[in-house]
Amino acid sequence: MFGLSDGDAAAQEAWEEAGIADAKISKKPIGTFSYEKLLNTDETIPVTVNVYRLKVRETVKKFPECKQRTRKWVSFKDASDMVREPELKKIMIAMHK
């Protein structure tokens, strides 16, 4: 996101997509993964993502994408089982150990 550090961009995404209103962000990424992002044009582009740990302090019910997404709190194991990207799955499993 233009004008934001990677960590601040992660916090912004957490706000927009899950209503995370306040979180402590790790200073450095805890890992990186790559995937093919599907665009609205049905094309894909390669994307590399830095992953930051967020310690959630506050959530809200109304957030920018609340009508498109459902927030659900699950265990690390269940969350890693839901993830499709193998590299992200590895980061999540390692973070939990």
HELIX and SHEET records of a PDB file:
HELIX    1   1 ASP A    6  ALA A   18  1                                  13    
HELIX    2   2 PHE A   76  MET A   82  1                                   7    
HELIX    3   3 PRO A   86  HIS A   96  1                                  11    
SHEET    1   A 2 ILE A  20  ILE A  25  0                                        
SHEET    2   A 2 LEU A  54  THR A  59 -1                                        
SHEET    1   B 2 GLY A  31  LEU A  38  0                                        
SHEET    2   B 2 THR A  44  VAL A  51 -1                                        
END                                                                             
